[in-house]
Amino acid sequence: MAHLRGEAVNSPVSKRSIVIAGHKTSVSLEDEFWDSLKEIASERGTTPAALVTAIDADRQHVNLSSAIRLFVLGFYRDQRR
């Protein structure tokens, strides 16, 4: 449970299976990150699985869930510039 300005906020984490480079793996992300990942993939004309494969190929020394969160954060941060 996360805290926002002293108030408890529920952030449900969903674990989903995905195939990356022919290997099945599971990724745990908050629903908001899954939704954002789907939106970004749609905007780019690709699938969430293909986007995760690209994120996986570019990540360095962080777990896949963290790499996806950082990617989504970076995507929206770049849009604000």
N, C-alpha and C positions, 0 to 999 in steps of 0.2 A: 504494500500500500504506500503510495507516494503522499507527500504532504505539500500543499500549496498554500502559502500564507497562513500557516497554522491550522488549516483544515485538511482532513484526510480525504484523499481522492482515490477512488478505485481505478486501477489500470489493469484490466484483465489481460493476461498473457495467453495467447493461443499458440499451441505447438502444431506445426504443419509439416507434412512430409513433402519433399521436393527432390527432383532428380537433377543432379549437377554432374556433367561430364560422364553420364551413364551410371552414376552411383546415387543411390537413394540416401538422403540424409534428412534430419529433422531440424527445424528452425523455430525457436520460440521468440515471438515478438508481440508487443501490445497490438490490440486491434487497430489503433490509429496508424501504426506503422504499416500494417498489412494493407489498410485502405490507401494510404499514401503511395505505397509501392505499386499497387494496381493502377492508381491514377497516373503516376509517372510513366509506367509501362504503356498505358493507353495513349498518352500524349506522344510517346516516342514510336508508336506503331509496332510495339513488340509485346511479348507476353511477360508476366511477372517471372516465370521460370527462366526465360532468356535473360532478363535483367539481373536476376540473382546470379546467374552463371557469369555474367560480365563483372558484377561486383566481386564475386568469389575470385575471379582471375586477377583482379587488381588489388586485392587486400594484402596487407602486410602485417603479420604477427598479431592480429586481433581475431577473435572468433567471428564466425559468419553473422550471427545475430547483431553483434556490435557493428560490424562492417556495414550491414544494411541500415541500421539506425543512423550511422554517420553519413552514409550516402544520401538518405532522405533529408537529413538536416542540411547537408551541403547543397542539395538541389534547391530547397526552399530559401536558404540563405542567399544563394546566387541570384535567385529571382528578385530579391529585394534590392539588389545593387543596380 
